[in-house]
């Protein structure tokens, strides 16, 4: 039983769990967590095949990619909120222009 559990098997399991989680989860922060699980599995796979120079580069760049991903999520949420605010004022603006037109006609 313990022969089956080695570094390569654990890394493949982490990559599969992370990939499935990214596809199935809906919340953006949950997706970030699953991407980091996937990256951990990738890092373990690189280490298990003894590409230590690539593993060093991966260990340095993975946190940076997560930070960029989080910044993109923050920006997307800001844009969505601003669009919701913009669209929520459109019906009010239409009603106010209709009222102005009725008032300018003298109540006709």
Secondary structure as a PSIPRED ss2 file (coil, helix, strand):
# PSIPRED VFORMAT (PSIPRED V4.0)

   1 X C   1.000  0.000  0.000
   2 X C   1.000  0.000  0.000
   3 X C   1.000  0.000  0.000
   4 X C   1.000  0.000  0.000
   5 X C   1.000  0.000  0.000
   6 X C   1.000  0.000  0.000
   7 X H   0.000  1.000  0.000
   8 X H   0.000  1.000  0.000
   9 X H   0.000  1.000  0.000
  10 X H   0.000  1.000  0.000
  11 X H   0.000  1.000  0.000
  12 X H   0.000  1.000  0.000
  13 X H   0.000  1.000  0.000
  14 X H   0.000  1.000  0.000
  15 X H   0.000  1.000  0.000
  16 X H   0.000  1.000  0.000
  17 X H   0.000  1.000  0.000
  18 X H   0.000  1.000  0.000
  19 X H   0.000  1.000  0.000
  20 X H   0.000  1.000  0.000
  21 X H   0.000  1.000  0.000
  22 X H   0.000  1.000  0.000
  23 X H   0.000  1.000  0.000
  24 X H   0.000  1.000  0.000
  25 X C   1.000  0.000  0.000
  26 X C   1.000  0.000  0.000
  27 X C   1.000  0.000  0.000
  28 X H   0.000  1.000  0.000
  29 X H   0.000  1.000  0.000
  30 X H   0.000  1.000  0.000
  31 X H   0.000  1.000  0.000
  32 X H   0.000  1.000  0.000
  33 X H   0.000  1.000  0.000
  34 X H   0.000  1.000  0.000
  35 X H   0.000  1.000  0.000
  36 X H   0.000  1.000  0.000
  37 X H   0.000  1.000  0.000
  38 X H   0.000  1.000  0.000
  39 X H   0.000  1.000  0.000
  40 X H   0.000  1.000  0.000
  41 X H   0.000  1.000  0.000
  42 X H   0.000  1.000  0.000
  43 X H   0.000  1.000  0.000
  44 X H   0.000  1.000  0.000
  45 X H   0.000  1.000  0.000
  46 X H   0.000  1.000  0.000
  47 X H   0.000  1.000  0.000
  48 X H   0.000  1.000  0.000
  49 X C   1.000  0.000  0.000
  50 X C   1.000  0.000  0.000
  51 X C   1.000  0.000  0.000
  52 X H   0.000  1.000  0.000
  53 X H   0.000  1.000  0.000
  54 X H   0.000  1.000  0.000
  55 X H   0.000  1.000  0.000
  56 X H   0.000  1.000  0.000
  57 X H   0.000  1.000  0.000
  58 X H   0.000  1.000  0.000
  59 X H   0.000  1.000  0.000
  60 X H   0.000  1.000  0.000
  61 X H   0.000  1.000  0.000
  62 X H   0.000  1.000  0.000
  63 X H   0.000  1.000  0.000
  64 X H   0.000  1.000  0.000
  65 X H   0.000  1.000  0.000
  66 X H   0.000  1.000  0.000
  67 X H   0.000  1.000  0.000
  68 X H   0.000  1.000  0.000
  69 X H   0.000  1.000  0.000
  70 X H   0.000  1.000  0.000
  71 X H   0.000  1.000  0.000
  72 X H   0.000  1.000  0.000
  73 X H   0.000  1.000  0.000
  74 X H   0.000  1.000  0.000
  75 X H   0.000  1.000  0.000
  76 X H   0.000  1.000  0.000
  77 X H   0.000  1.000  0.000
  78 X H   0.000  1.000  0.000
  79 X H   0.000  1.000  0.000
  80 X H   0.000  1.000  0.000
  81 X H   0.000  1.000  0.000
  82 X H   0.000  1.000  0.000
  83 X H   0.000  1.000  0.000
  84 X H   0.000  1.000  0.000
  85 X H   0.000  1.000  0.000
  86 X H   0.000  1.000  0.000
  87 X H   0.000  1.000  0.000
  88 X H   0.000  1.000  0.000
  89 X H   0.000  1.000  0.000
  90 X H   0.000  1.000  0.000
  91 X H   0.000  1.000  0.000
  92 X H   0.000  1.000  0.000
  93 X H   0.000  1.000  0.000
  94 X H   0.000  1.000  0.000
  95 X H   0.000  1.000  0.000
  96 X H   0.000  1.000  0.000
  97 X H   0.000  1.000  0.000
  98 X H   0.000  1.000  0.000
  99 X H   0.000  1.000  0.000
 100 X H   0.000  1.000  0.000
 101 X H   0.000  1.000  0.000
 102 X H   0.000  1.000  0.000
 103 X H   0.000  1.000  0.000
 104 X H   0.000  1.000  0.000
 105 X C   1.000  0.000  0.000
 106 X C   1.000  0.000  0.000
 107 X C   1.000  0.000  0.000
 108 X C   1.000  0.000  0.000
